[in-house]
Amino acid sequence: MKMVKKITKNKKTYYVCAECNFTYKDKKIAAKCENWCRKHHSCNVEITKYAVKF
Ligand SMILES: [Zn+2]
């Protein structure tokens, strides 16, 4: 089973949804995204609006 991935960029920790690869500062939101993605096979804009862009 896939899990939220922890990454470090510019000395900051981020969490990546293993399903859609969106990156979040908040682990809880990343987990939420992953649950949504797994269930619905699509992204929820209410969640992905918190995604971090590099
Ligand atoms: Zn996702």
mmCIF file of the protein (N, C-alpha, C, O) and its ligand, coordinates in Angstrom:
data_MODEL
# 
_entry.id   MODEL 
# 
loop_
_entity.id 
_entity.type 
_entity.pdbx_number_of_molecules 
1 polymer     1 
2 non-polymer 1 
# 
_entity_poly.entity_id                      1 
_entity_poly.type                           'polypeptide(L)' 
_entity_poly.nstd_linkage                   no 
_entity_poly.nstd_monomer                   no 
_entity_poly.pdbx_seq_one_letter_code       MKMVKKITKNKKTYYVCAECNFTYKDKKIAAKCENWCRKHHSCNVEITKYAVKF 
_entity_poly.pdbx_seq_one_letter_code_can   MKMVKKITKNKKTYYVCAECNFTYKDKKIAAKCENWCRKHHSCNVEITKYAVKF 
_entity_poly.pdbx_strand_id                 A 
# 
loop_
_entity_poly_seq.entity_id 
_entity_poly_seq.num 
_entity_poly_seq.mon_id 
_entity_poly_seq.hetero 
1 1  MET n 
1 2  LYS n 
1 3  MET n 
1 4  VAL n 
1 5  LYS n 
1 6  LYS n 
1 7  ILE n 
1 8  THR n 
1 9  LYS n 
1 10 ASN n 
1 11 LYS n 
1 12 LYS n 
1 13 THR n 
1 14 TYR n 
1 15 TYR n 
1 16 VAL n 
1 17 CYS n 
1 18 ALA n 
1 19 GLU n 
1 20 CYS n 
1 21 ASN n 
1 22 PHE n 
1 23 THR n 
1 24 TYR n 
1 25 LYS n 
1 26 ASP n 
1 27 LYS n 
1 28 LYS n 
1 29 ILE n 
1 30 ALA n 
1 31 ALA n 
1 32 LYS n 
1 33 CYS n 
1 34 GLU n 
1 35 ASN n 
1 36 TRP n 
1 37 CYS n 
1 38 ARG n 
1 39 LYS n 
1 40 HIS n 
1 41 HIS n 
1 42 SER n 
1 43 CYS n 
1 44 ASN n 
1 45 VAL n 
1 46 GLU n 
1 47 ILE n 
1 48 THR n 
1 49 LYS n 
1 50 TYR n 
1 51 ALA n 
1 52 VAL n 
1 53 LYS n 
1 54 PHE n 
# 
loop_
_struct_asym.id 
_struct_asym.entity_id 
A 1 
B 2 
# 
loop_
_chem_comp.id 
_chem_comp.type 
_chem_comp.mon_nstd_flag 
ALA 'L-peptide linking' y 
ARG 'L-peptide linking' y 
ASN 'L-peptide linking' y 
ASP 'L-peptide linking' y 
CYS 'L-peptide linking' y 
GLU 'L-peptide linking' y 
HIS 'L-peptide linking' y 
ILE 'L-peptide linking' y 
LYS 'L-peptide linking' y 
MET 'L-peptide linking' y 
PHE 'L-peptide linking' y 
SER 'L-peptide linking' y 
THR 'L-peptide linking' y 
TRP 'L-peptide linking' y 
TYR 'L-peptide linking' y 
VAL 'L-peptide linking' y 
ZN  non-polymer         . 
# 
_pdbx_entity_nonpoly.entity_id   2 
_pdbx_entity_nonpoly.name        ? 
_pdbx_entity_nonpoly.comp_id     ZN 
# 
_pdbx_nonpoly_scheme.asym_id         B 
_pdbx_nonpoly_scheme.entity_id       2 
_pdbx_nonpoly_scheme.mon_id          ZN 
_pdbx_nonpoly_scheme.ndb_seq_num     1 
_pdbx_nonpoly_scheme.pdb_seq_num     101 
_pdbx_nonpoly_scheme.auth_seq_num    101 
_pdbx_nonpoly_scheme.pdb_mon_id      ZN 
_pdbx_nonpoly_scheme.auth_mon_id     ZN 
_pdbx_nonpoly_scheme.pdb_strand_id   A 
_pdbx_nonpoly_scheme.pdb_ins_code    . 
# 
loop_
_atom_site.group_PDB 
_atom_site.id 
_atom_site.type_symbol 
_atom_site.label_atom_id 
_atom_site.label_alt_id 
_atom_site.label_comp_id 
_atom_site.label_asym_id 
_atom_site.label_entity_id 
_atom_site.label_seq_id 
_atom_site.pdbx_PDB_ins_code 
_atom_site.Cartn_x 
_atom_site.Cartn_y 
_atom_site.Cartn_z 
_atom_site.occupancy 
_atom_site.B_iso_or_equiv 
_atom_site.pdbx_formal_charge 
_atom_site.auth_seq_id 
_atom_site.auth_comp_id 
_atom_site.auth_asym_id 
_atom_site.auth_atom_id 
_atom_site.pdbx_PDB_model_num 
ATOM   1   N  N  . MET A 1 1  ? 0.834   -1.203 0.000   1.00 0.00 ? 1   MET A N  1 
ATOM   2   C  CA . MET A 1 1  ? 0.000   0.000  0.000   1.00 0.00 ? 1   MET A CA 1 
ATOM   3   C  C  . MET A 1 1  ? 0.871   1.256  0.000   1.00 0.00 ? 1   MET A C  1 
ATOM   4   O  O  . MET A 1 1  ? 1.850   1.362  0.738   1.00 0.00 ? 1   MET A O  1 
ATOM   5   N  N  . LYS A 1 2  ? 0.490   2.174  -0.827  1.00 0.00 ? 2   LYS A N  1 
ATOM   6   C  CA . LYS A 1 2  ? 1.235   3.422  -0.923  1.00 0.00 ? 2   LYS A CA 1 
ATOM   7   C  C  . LYS A 1 2  ? 0.989   4.287  0.306   1.00 0.00 ? 2   LYS A C  1 
ATOM   8   O  O  . LYS A 1 2  ? -0.043  4.191  0.970   1.00 0.00 ? 2   LYS A O  1 
ATOM   9   N  N  . MET A 1 3  ? 1.970   5.129  0.580   1.00 0.00 ? 3   MET A N  1 
ATOM   10  C  CA . MET A 1 3  ? 1.851   6.023  1.736   1.00 0.00 ? 3   MET A CA 1 
ATOM   11  C  C  . MET A 1 3  ? 2.368   7.405  1.404   1.00 0.00 ? 3   MET A C  1 
ATOM   12  O  O  . MET A 1 3  ? 3.139   7.584  0.462   1.00 0.00 ? 3   MET A O  1 
ATOM   13  N  N  . VAL A 1 4  ? 1.943   8.366  2.174   1.00 0.00 ? 4   VAL A N  1 
ATOM   14  C  CA . VAL A 1 4  ? 2.454   9.727  2.032   1.00 0.00 ? 4   VAL A CA 1 
ATOM   15  C  C  . VAL A 1 4  ? 3.970   9.684  2.169   1.00 0.00 ? 4   VAL A C  1 
ATOM   16  O  O  . VAL A 1 4  ? 4.509   9.099  3.108   1.00 0.00 ? 4   VAL A O  1 
ATOM   17  N  N  . LYS A 1 5  ? 4.632   10.306 1.229   1.00 0.00 ? 5   LYS A N  1 
ATOM   18  C  CA . LYS A 1 5  ? 6.082   10.302 1.173   1.00 0.00 ? 5   LYS A CA 1 
ATOM   19  C  C  . LYS A 1 5  ? 6.621   11.590 1.787   1.00 0.00 ? 5   LYS A C  1 
ATOM   20  O  O  . LYS A 1 5  ? 6.110   12.681 1.534   1.00 0.00 ? 5   LYS A O  1 
ATOM   21  N  N  . LYS A 1 6  ? 7.667   11.437 2.599   1.00 0.00 ? 6   LYS A N  1 
ATOM   22  C  CA . LYS A 1 6  ? 8.268   12.600 3.227   1.00 0.00 ? 6   LYS A CA 1 
ATOM   23  C  C  . LYS A 1 6  ? 9.488   13.012 2.427   1.00 0.00 ? 6   LYS A C  1 
ATOM   24  O  O  . LYS A 1 6  ? 10.360  12.188 2.154   1.00 0.00 ? 6   LYS A O  1 
ATOM   25  N  N  . ILE A 1 7  ? 9.557   14.276 2.049   1.00 0.00 ? 7   ILE A N  1 
ATOM   26  C  CA . ILE A 1 7  ? 10.732  14.753 1.317   1.00 0.00 ? 7   ILE A CA 1 
ATOM   27  C  C  . ILE A 1 7  ? 11.280  16.016 1.971   1.00 0.00 ? 7   ILE A C  1 
ATOM   28  O  O  . ILE A 1 7  ? 10.566  16.725 2.680   1.00 0.00 ? 7   ILE A O  1 
ATOM   29  N  N  . THR A 1 8  ? 12.541  16.282 1.725   1.00 0.00 ? 8   THR A N  1 
ATOM   30  C  CA . THR A 1 8  ? 13.152  17.498 2.254   1.00 0.00 ? 8   THR A CA 1 
ATOM   31  C  C  . THR A 1 8  ? 13.655  18.333 1.099   1.00 0.00 ? 8   THR A C  1 
ATOM   32  O  O  . THR A 1 8  ? 14.411  17.856 0.252   1.00 0.00 ? 8   THR A O  1 
ATOM   33  N  N  . LYS A 1 9  ? 13.232  19.575 1.071   1.00 0.00 ? 9   LYS A N  1 
ATOM   34  C  CA . LYS A 1 9  ? 13.664  20.517 0.035   1.00 0.00 ? 9   LYS A CA 1 
ATOM   35  C  C  . LYS A 1 9  ? 13.982  21.832 0.693   1.00 0.00 ? 9   LYS A C  1 
ATOM   36  O  O  . LYS A 1 9  ? 13.198  22.339 1.495   1.00 0.00 ? 9   LYS A O  1 
ATOM   37  N  N  . ASN A 1 10 ? 15.127  22.389 0.361   1.00 0.00 ? 10  ASN A N  1 
ATOM   38  C  CA . ASN A 1 10 ? 15.557  23.656 0.950   1.00 0.00 ? 10  ASN A CA 1 
ATOM   39  C  C  . ASN A 1 10 ? 15.439  23.624 2.479   1.00 0.00 ? 10  ASN A C  1 
ATOM   40  O  O  . ASN A 1 10 ? 14.991  24.585 3.105   1.00 0.00 ? 10  ASN A O  1 
ATOM   41  N  N  . LYS A 1 11 ? 15.847  22.504 3.051   1.00 0.00 ? 11  LYS A N  1 
ATOM   42  C  CA . LYS A 1 11 ? 15.846  22.298 4.507   1.00 0.00 ? 11  LYS A CA 1 
ATOM   43  C  C  . LYS A 1 11 ? 14.455  22.321 5.129   1.00 0.00 ? 11  LYS A C  1 
ATOM   44  O  O  . LYS A 1 11 ? 14.313  22.471 6.342   1.00 0.00 ? 11  LYS A O  1 
ATOM   45  N  N  . LYS A 1 12 ? 13.443  22.172 4.303   1.00 0.00 ? 12  LYS A N  1 
ATOM   46  C  CA . LYS A 1 12 ? 12.084  22.094 4.828   1.00 0.00 ? 12  LYS A CA 1 
ATOM   47  C  C  . LYS A 1 12 ? 11.502  20.741 4.486   1.00 0.00 ? 12  LYS A C  1 
ATOM   48  O  O  . LYS A 1 12 ? 11.854  20.129 3.478   1.00 0.00 ? 12  LYS A O  1 
ATOM   49  N  N  . THR A 1 13 ? 10.614  20.290 5.337   1.00 0.00 ? 13  THR A N  1 
ATOM   50  C  CA . THR A 1 13 ? 10.002  18.990 5.131   1.00 0.00 ? 13  THR A CA 1 
ATOM   51  C  C  . THR A 1 13 ? 8.647   19.137 4.447   1.00 0.00 ? 13  THR A C  1 
ATOM   52  O  O  . THR A 1 13 ? 7.826   19.973 4.826   1.00 0.00 ? 13  THR A O  1 
ATOM   53  N  N  . TYR A 1 14 ? 8.439   18.318 3.447   1.00 0.00 ? 14  TYR A N  1 
ATOM   54  C  CA . TYR A 1 14 ? 7.168   18.315 2.728   1.00 0.00 ? 14  TYR A CA 1 
ATOM   55  C  C  . TYR A 1 14 ? 6.650   16.892 2.639   1.00 0.00 ? 14  TYR A C  1 
ATOM   56  O  O  . TYR A 1 14 ? 7.391   15.922 2.804   1.00 0.00 ? 14  TYR A O  1 
ATOM   57  N  N  . TYR A 1 15 ? 5.375   16.799 2.377   1.00 0.00 ? 15  TYR A N  1 
ATOM   58  C  CA . TYR A 1 15 ? 4.741   15.493 2.275   1.00 0.00 ? 15  TYR A CA 1 
ATOM   59  C  C  . TYR A 1 15 ? 4.084   15.358 0.912   1.00 0.00 ? 15  TYR A C  1 
ATOM   60  O  O  . TYR A 1 15 ? 3.366   16.250 0.461   1.00 0.00 ? 15  TYR A O  1 
ATOM   61  N  N  . VAL A 1 16 ? 4.339   14.239 0.272   1.00 0.00 ? 16  VAL A N  1 
ATOM   62  C  CA . VAL A 1 16 ? 3.867   14.031 -1.097  1.00 0.00 ? 16  VAL A CA 1 
ATOM   63  C  C  . VAL A 1 16 ? 2.793   12.954 -1.138  1.00 0.00 ? 16  VAL A C  1 
ATOM   64  O  O  . VAL A 1 16 ? 2.962   11.868 -0.585  1.00 0.00 ? 16  VAL A O  1 
ATOM   65  N  N  . CYS A 1 17 ? 1.702   13.268 -1.794  1.00 0.00 ? 17  CYS A N  1 
ATOM   66  C  CA . CYS A 1 17 ? 0.657   12.283 -2.019  1.00 0.00 ? 17  CYS A CA 1 
ATOM   67  C  C  . CYS A 1 17 ? 1.200   11.250 -3.007  1.00 0.00 ? 17  CYS A C  1 
ATOM   68  O  O  . CYS A 1 17 ? 1.617   11.600 -4.111  1.00 0.00 ? 17  CYS A O  1 
ATOM   69  N  N  . ALA A 1 18 ? 1.194   9.995  -2.609  1.00 0.00 ? 18  ALA A N  1 
ATOM   70  C  CA . ALA A 1 18 ? 1.753   8.948  -3.457  1.00 0.00 ? 18  ALA A CA 1 
ATOM   71  C  C  . ALA A 1 18 ? 0.893   8.672  -4.684  1.00 0.00 ? 18  ALA A C  1 
ATOM   72  O  O  . ALA A 1 18 ? 1.354   8.046  -5.638  1.00 0.00 ? 18  ALA A O  1 
ATOM   73  N  N  . GLU A 1 19 ? -0.336  9.130  -4.663  1.00 0.00 ? 19  GLU A N  1 
ATOM   74  C  CA . GLU A 1 19 ? -1.247  8.880  -5.783  1.00 0.00 ? 19  GLU A CA 1 
ATOM   75  C  C  . GLU A 1 19 ? -1.103  9.934  -6.883  1.00 0.00 ? 19  GLU A C  1 
ATOM   76  O  O  . GLU A 1 19 ? -0.990  9.588  -8.060  1.00 0.00 ? 19  GLU A O  1 
ATOM   77  N  N  . CYS A 1 20 ? -1.106  11.199 -6.514  1.00 0.00 ? 20  CYS A N  1 
ATOM   78  C  CA . CYS A 1 20 ? -1.091  12.257 -7.532  1.00 0.00 ? 20  CYS A CA 1 
ATOM   79  C  C  . CYS A 1 20 ? 0.191   13.084 -7.532  1.00 0.00 ? 20  CYS A C  1 
ATOM   80  O  O  . CYS A 1 20 ? 0.394   13.933 -8.399  1.00 0.00 ? 20  CYS A O  1 
ATOM   81  N  N  . ASN A 1 21 ? 1.060   12.822 -6.540  1.00 0.00 ? 21  ASN A N  1 
ATOM   82  C  CA . ASN A 1 21 ? 2.347   13.525 -6.431  1.00 0.00 ? 21  ASN A CA 1 
ATOM   83  C  C  . ASN A 1 21 ? 2.257   15.014 -6.114  1.00 0.00 ? 21  ASN A C  1 
ATOM   84  O  O  . ASN A 1 21 ? 3.236   15.740 -6.288  1.00 0.00 ? 21  ASN A O  1 
ATOM   85  N  N  . PHE A 1 22 ? 1.123   15.467 -5.661  1.00 0.00 ? 22  PHE A N  1 
ATOM   86  C  CA . PHE A 1 22 ? 1.056   16.832 -5.166  1.00 0.00 ? 22  PHE A CA 1 
ATOM   87  C  C  . PHE A 1 22 ? 1.803   16.871 -3.840  1.00 0.00 ? 22  PHE A C  1 
ATOM   88  O  O  . PHE A 1 22 ? 1.805   15.900 -3.083  1.00 0.00 ? 22  PHE A O  1 
ATOM   89  N  N  . THR A 1 23 ? 2.434   18.004 -3.573  1.00 0.00 ? 23  THR A N  1 
ATOM   90  C  CA . THR A 1 23 ? 3.268   18.146 -2.387  1.00 0.00 ? 23  THR A CA 1 
ATOM   91  C  C  . THR A 1 23 ? 2.647   19.141 -1.415  1.00 0.00 ? 23  THR A C  1 
ATOM   92  O  O  . THR A 1 23 ? 2.144   20.191 -1.813  1.00 0.00 ? 23  THR A O  1 
ATOM   93  N  N  . TYR A 1 24 ? 2.691   18.789 -0.138  1.00 0.00 ? 24  TYR A N  1 
ATOM   94  C  CA . TYR A 1 24 ? 2.072   19.627 0.889   1.00 0.00 ? 24  TYR A CA 1 
ATOM   95  C  C  . TYR A 1 24 ? 3.026   19.869 2.038   1.00 0.00 ? 24  TYR A C  1 
ATOM   96  O  O  . TYR A 1 24 ? 3.919   19.062 2.298   1.00 0.00 ? 24  TYR A O  1 
ATOM   97  N  N  . LYS A 1 25 ? 2.835   20.991 2.729   1.00 0.00 ? 25  LYS A N  1 
ATOM   98  C  CA . LYS A 1 25 ? 3.631   21.274 3.922   1.00 0.00 ? 25  LYS A CA 1 
ATOM   99  C  C  . LYS A 1 25 ? 3.058   20.524 5.114   1.00 0.00 ? 25  LYS A C  1 
ATOM   100 O  O  . LYS A 1 25 ? 3.764   20.195 6.067   1.00 0.00 ? 25  LYS A O  1 
ATOM   101 N  N  . ASP A 1 26 ? 1.772   20.266 5.033   1.00 0.00 ? 26  ASP A N  1 
ATOM   102 C  CA . ASP A 1 26 ? 1.073   19.636 6.150   1.00 0.00 ? 26  ASP A CA 1 
ATOM   103 C  C  . ASP A 1 26 ? 0.813   18.155 5.862   1.00 0.00 ? 26  ASP A C  1 
ATOM   104 O  O  . ASP A 1 26 ? 0.183   17.795 4.867   1.00 0.00 ? 26  ASP A O  1 
ATOM   105 N  N  . LYS A 1 27 ? 1.308   17.328 6.747   1.00 0.00 ? 27  LYS A N  1 
ATOM   106 C  CA . LYS A 1 27 ? 1.161   15.892 6.558   1.00 0.00 ? 27  LYS A CA 1 
ATOM   107 C  C  . LYS A 1 27 ? -0.303  15.460 6.540   1.00 0.00 ? 27  LYS A C  1 
ATOM   108 O  O  . LYS A 1 27 ? -0.691  14.553 5.804   1.00 0.00 ? 27  LYS A O  1 
ATOM   109 N  N  . LYS A 1 28 ? -1.099  16.125 7.361   1.00 0.00 ? 28  LYS A N  1 
ATOM   110 C  CA . LYS A 1 28 ? -2.527  15.780 7.435   1.00 0.00 ? 28  LYS A CA 1 
ATOM   111 C  C  . LYS A 1 28 ? -3.237  16.033 6.109   1.00 0.00 ? 28  LYS A C  1 
ATOM   112 O  O  . LYS A 1 28 ? -4.098  15.259 5.691   1.00 0.00 ? 28  LYS A O  1 
ATOM   113 N  N  . ILE A 1 29 ? -2.861  17.125 5.461   1.00 0.00 ? 29  ILE A N  1 
ATOM   114 C  CA . ILE A 1 29 ? -3.488  17.438 4.173   1.00 0.00 ? 29  ILE A CA 1 
ATOM   115 C  C  . ILE A 1 29 ? -3.016  16.448 3.104   1.00 0.00 ? 29  ILE A C  1 
ATOM   116 O  O  . ILE A 1 29 ? -3.800  16.028 2.253   1.00 0.00 ? 29  ILE A O  1 
ATOM   117 N  N  . ALA A 1 30 ? -1.759  16.087 3.152   1.00 0.00 ? 30  ALA A N  1 
ATOM   118 C  CA . ALA A 1 30 ? -1.232  15.104 2.205   1.00 0.00 ? 30  ALA A CA 1 
ATOM   119 C  C  . ALA A 1 30 ? -1.954  13.769 2.363   1.00 0.00 ? 30  ALA A C  1 
ATOM   120 O  O  . ALA A 1 30 ? -2.268  13.104 1.376   1.00 0.00 ? 30  ALA A O  1 
ATOM   121 N  N  . ALA A 1 31 ? -2.211  13.386 3.601   1.00 0.00 ? 31  ALA A N  1 
ATOM   122 C  CA . ALA A 1 31 ? -2.917  12.133 3.874   1.00 0.00 ? 31  ALA A CA 1 
ATOM   123 C  C  . ALA A 1 31 ? -4.361  12.215 3.380   1.00 0.00 ? 31  ALA A C  1 
ATOM   124 O  O  . ALA A 1 31 ? -4.914  11.248 2.857   1.00 0.00 ? 31  ALA A O  1 
ATOM   125 N  N  . LYS A 1 32 ? -4.946  13.381 3.555   1.00 0.00 ? 32  LYS A N  1 
ATOM   126 C  CA . LYS A 1 32 ? -6.314  13.622 3.106   1.00 0.00 ? 32  LYS A CA 1 
ATOM   127 C  C  . LYS A 1 32 ? -6.394  13.499 1.581   1.00 0.00 ? 32  LYS A C  1 
ATOM   128 O  O  . LYS A 1 32 ? -7.298  12.870 1.031   1.00 0.00 ? 32  LYS A O  1 
ATOM   129 N  N  . CYS A 1 33 ? -5.428  14.116 0.929   1.00 0.00 ? 33  CYS A N  1 
ATOM   130 C  CA . CYS A 1 33 ? -5.344  14.076 -0.527  1.00 0.00 ? 33  CYS A CA 1 
ATOM   131 C  C  . CYS A 1 33 ? -5.222  12.629 -0.993  1.00 0.00 ? 33  CYS A C  1 
ATOM   132 O  O  . CYS A 1 33 ? -5.908  12.198 -1.920  1.00 0.00 ? 33  CYS A O  1 
ATOM   133 N  N  . GLU A 1 34 ? -4.349  11.899 -0.340  1.00 0.00 ? 34  GLU A N  1 
ATOM   134 C  CA . GLU A 1 34 ? -4.117  10.526 -0.738  1.00 0.00 ? 34  GLU A CA 1 
ATOM   135 C  C  . GLU A 1 34 ? -5.364  9.655  -0.561  1.00 0.00 ? 34  GLU A C  1 
ATOM   136 O  O  . GLU A 1 34 ? -5.675  8.813  -1.404  1.00 0.00 ? 34  GLU A O  1 
ATOM   137 N  N  . ASN A 1 35 ? -6.055  9.870  0.527   1.00 0.00 ? 35  ASN A N  1 
ATOM   138 C  CA . ASN A 1 35 ? -7.294  9.126  0.751   1.00 0.00 ? 35  ASN A CA 1 
ATOM   139 C  C  . ASN A 1 35 ? -8.307  9.436  -0.336  1.00 0.00 ? 35  ASN A C  1 
ATOM   140 O  O  . ASN A 1 35 ? -8.983  8.551  -0.860  1.00 0.00 ? 35  ASN A O  1 
ATOM   141 N  N  . TRP A 1 36 ? -8.391  10.723 -0.660  1.00 0.00 ? 36  TRP A N  1 
ATOM   142 C  CA . TRP A 1 36 ? -9.329  11.153 -1.704  1.00 0.00 ? 36  TRP A CA 1 
ATOM   143 C  C  . TRP A 1 36 ? -8.948  10.550 -3.048  1.00 0.00 ? 36  TRP A C  1 
ATOM   144 O  O  . TRP A 1 36 ? -9.790  9.985  -3.746  1.00 0.00 ? 36  TRP A O  1 
ATOM   145 N  N  . CYS A 1 37 ? -7.682  10.672 -3.404  1.00 0.00 ? 37  CYS A N  1 
ATOM   146 C  CA . CYS A 1 37 ? -7.201  10.189 -4.706  1.00 0.00 ? 37  CYS A CA 1 
ATOM   147 C  C  . CYS A 1 37 ? -7.445  8.693  -4.867  1.00 0.00 ? 37  CYS A C  1 
ATOM   148 O  O  . CYS A 1 37 ? -7.848  8.222  -5.930  1.00 0.00 ? 37  CYS A O  1 
ATOM   149 N  N  . ARG A 1 38 ? -7.197  7.973  -3.807  1.00 0.00 ? 38  ARG A N  1 
ATOM   150 C  CA . ARG A 1 38 ? -7.343  6.525  -3.849  1.00 0.00 ? 38  ARG A CA 1 
ATOM   151 C  C  . ARG A 1 38 ? -8.807  6.135  -4.041  1.00 0.00 ? 38  ARG A C  1 
ATOM   152 O  O  . ARG A 1 38 ? -9.128  5.202  -4.777  1.00 0.00 ? 38  ARG A O  1 
ATOM   153 N  N  . LYS A 1 39 ? -9.665  6.856  -3.376  1.00 0.00 ? 39  LYS A N  1 
ATOM   154 C  CA . LYS A 1 39 ? -11.094 6.563  -3.404  1.00 0.00 ? 39  LYS A CA 1 
ATOM   155 C  C  . LYS A 1 39 ? -11.775 7.006  -4.695  1.00 0.00 ? 39  LYS A C  1 
ATOM   156 O  O  . LYS A 1 39 ? -12.581 6.280  -5.277  1.00 0.00 ? 39  LYS A O  1 
ATOM   157 N  N  . HIS A 1 40 ? -11.426 8.219  -5.126  1.00 0.00 ? 40  HIS A N  1 
ATOM   158 C  CA . HIS A 1 40 ? -12.150 8.821  -6.247  1.00 0.00 ? 40  HIS A CA 1 
ATOM   159 C  C  . HIS A 1 40 ? -11.371 8.837  -7.563  1.00 0.00 ? 40  HIS A C  1 
ATOM   160 O  O  . HIS A 1 40 ? -11.934 9.147  -8.613  1.00 0.00 ? 40  HIS A O  1 
ATOM   161 N  N  . HIS A 1 41 ? -10.083 8.504  -7.509  1.00 0.00 ? 41  HIS A N  1 
ATOM   162 C  CA . HIS A 1 41 ? -9.237  8.529  -8.708  1.00 0.00 ? 41  HIS A CA 1 
ATOM   163 C  C  . HIS A 1 41 ? -9.298  9.864  -9.428  1.00 0.00 ? 41  HIS A C  1 
ATOM   164 O  O  . HIS A 1 41 ? -9.253  9.941  -10.656 1.00 0.00 ? 41  HIS A O  1 
ATOM   165 N  N  . SER A 1 42 ? -9.400  10.900 -8.632  1.00 0.00 ? 42  SER A N  1 
ATOM   166 C  CA . SER A 1 42 ? -9.341  12.259 -9.159  1.00 0.00 ? 42  SER A CA 1 
ATOM   167 C  C  . SER A 1 42 ? -8.878  13.156 -8.025  1.00 0.00 ? 42  SER A C  1 
ATOM   168 O  O  . SER A 1 42 ? -8.785  12.723 -6.876  1.00 0.00 ? 42  SER A O  1 
ATOM   169 N  N  . CYS A 1 43 ? -8.587  14.410 -8.352  1.00 0.00 ? 43  CYS A N  1 
ATOM   170 C  CA . CYS A 1 43 ? -8.133  15.317 -7.306  1.00 0.00 ? 43  CYS A CA 1 
ATOM   171 C  C  . CYS A 1 43 ? -9.263  16.231 -6.848  1.00 0.00 ? 43  CYS A C  1 
ATOM   172 O  O  . CYS A 1 43 ? -10.156 16.594 -7.613  1.00 0.00 ? 43  CYS A O  1 
ATOM   173 N  N  . ASN A 1 44 ? -9.189  16.581 -5.587  1.00 0.00 ? 44  ASN A N  1 
ATOM   174 C  CA . ASN A 1 44 ? -10.168 17.475 -4.994  1.00 0.00 ? 44  ASN A CA 1 
ATOM   175 C  C  . ASN A 1 44 ? -9.527  18.859 -4.905  1.00 0.00 ? 44  ASN A C  1 
ATOM   176 O  O  . ASN A 1 44 ? -8.549  19.043 -4.180  1.00 0.00 ? 44  ASN A O  1 
ATOM   177 N  N  . VAL A 1 45 ? -10.072 19.832 -5.636  1.00 0.00 ? 45  VAL A N  1 
ATOM   178 C  CA . VAL A 1 45 ? -9.478  21.176 -5.629  1.00 0.00 ? 45  VAL A CA 1 
ATOM   179 C  C  . VAL A 1 45 ? -9.468  21.797 -4.242  1.00 0.00 ? 45  VAL A C  1 
ATOM   180 O  O  . VAL A 1 45 ? -8.626  22.646 -3.950  1.00 0.00 ? 45  VAL A O  1 
ATOM   181 N  N  . GLU A 1 46 ? -10.383 21.389 -3.394  1.00 0.00 ? 46  GLU A N  1 
ATOM   182 C  CA . GLU A 1 46 ? -10.408 21.902 -2.019  1.00 0.00 ? 46  GLU A CA 1 
ATOM   183 C  C  . GLU A 1 46 ? -9.181  21.422 -1.240  1.00 0.00 ? 46  GLU A C  1 
ATOM   184 O  O  . GLU A 1 46 ? -8.803  22.022 -0.234  1.00 0.00 ? 46  GLU A O  1 
ATOM   185 N  N  . ILE A 1 47 ? -8.578  20.359 -1.704  1.00 0.00 ? 47  ILE A N  1 
ATOM   186 C  CA . ILE A 1 47 ? -7.358  19.841 -1.072  1.00 0.00 ? 47  ILE A CA 1 
ATOM   187 C  C  . ILE A 1 47 ? -6.131  20.321 -1.845  1.00 0.00 ? 47  ILE A C  1 
ATOM   188 O  O  . ILE A 1 47 ? -5.162  20.793 -1.252  1.00 0.00 ? 47  ILE A O  1 
ATOM   189 N  N  . THR A 1 48 ? -6.180  20.197 -3.159  1.00 0.00 ? 48  THR A N  1 
ATOM   190 C  CA . THR A 1 48 ? -4.984  20.520 -3.959  1.00 0.00 ? 48  THR A CA 1 
ATOM   191 C  C  . THR A 1 48 ? -4.662  22.019 -3.967  1.00 0.00 ? 48  THR A C  1 
ATOM   192 O  O  . THR A 1 48 ? -3.562  22.408 -4.359  1.00 0.00 ? 48  THR A O  1 
ATOM   193 N  N  . LYS A 1 49 ? -5.587  22.844 -3.548  1.00 0.00 ? 49  LYS A N  1 
ATOM   194 C  CA . LYS A 1 49 ? -5.271  24.282 -3.465  1.00 0.00 ? 49  LYS A CA 1 
ATOM   195 C  C  . LYS A 1 49 ? -4.205  24.555 -2.392  1.00 0.00 ? 49  LYS A C  1 
ATOM   196 O  O  . LYS A 1 49 ? -3.585  25.619 -2.380  1.00 0.00 ? 49  LYS A O  1 
ATOM   197 N  N  . TYR A 1 50 ? -4.004  23.602 -1.512  1.00 0.00 ? 50  TYR A N  1 
ATOM   198 C  CA . TYR A 1 50 ? -2.959  23.746 -0.496  1.00 0.00 ? 50  TYR A CA 1 
ATOM   199 C  C  . TYR A 1 50 ? -1.621  23.193 -0.964  1.00 0.00 ? 50  TYR A C  1 
ATOM   200 O  O  . TYR A 1 50 ? -0.630  23.259 -0.237  1.00 0.00 ? 50  TYR A O  1 
ATOM   201 N  N  . ALA A 1 51 ? -1.591  22.658 -2.152  1.00 0.00 ? 51  ALA A N  1 
ATOM   202 C  CA . ALA A 1 51 ? -0.352  22.060 -2.663  1.00 0.00 ? 51  ALA A CA 1 
ATOM   203 C  C  . ALA A 1 51 ? 0.736   23.116 -2.830  1.00 0.00 ? 51  ALA A C  1 
ATOM   204 O  O  . ALA A 1 51 ? 0.467   24.282 -3.118  1.00 0.00 ? 51  ALA A O  1 
ATOM   205 N  N  . VAL A 1 52 ? 1.966   22.667 -2.638  1.00 0.00 ? 52  VAL A N  1 
ATOM   206 C  CA . VAL A 1 52 ? 3.121   23.547 -2.765  1.00 0.00 ? 52  VAL A CA 1 
ATOM   207 C  C  . VAL A 1 52 ? 3.693   23.376 -4.181  1.00 0.00 ? 52  VAL A C  1 
ATOM   208 O  O  . VAL A 1 52 ? 3.830   22.259 -4.680  1.00 0.00 ? 52  VAL A O  1 
ATOM   209 N  N  . LYS A 1 53 ? 4.019   24.496 -4.803  1.00 0.00 ? 53  LYS A N  1 
ATOM   210 C  CA . LYS A 1 53 ? 4.624   24.427 -6.136  1.00 0.00 ? 53  LYS A CA 1 
ATOM   211 C  C  . LYS A 1 53 ? 6.106   24.773 -6.007  1.00 0.00 ? 53  LYS A C  1 
ATOM   212 O  O  . LYS A 1 53 ? 6.487   25.734 -5.338  1.00 0.00 ? 53  LYS A O  1 
ATOM   213 N  N  . PHE A 1 54 ? 6.908   23.980 -6.652  1.00 0.00 ? 54  PHE A N  1 
ATOM   214 C  CA . PHE A 1 54 ? 8.349   24.256 -6.622  1.00 0.00 ? 54  PHE A CA 1 
ATOM   215 C  C  . PHE A 1 54 ? 8.807   24.960 -7.894  1.00 0.00 ? 54  PHE A C  1 
ATOM   216 O  O  . PHE A 1 54 ? 9.990   25.268 -8.038  1.00 0.00 ? 54  PHE A O  1 
HETATM 217 ZN ZN . ZN  B 2 .  ? -3.431  13.180 -4.155  1.00 0.00 2 101 ZN  A ZN 1 
# 
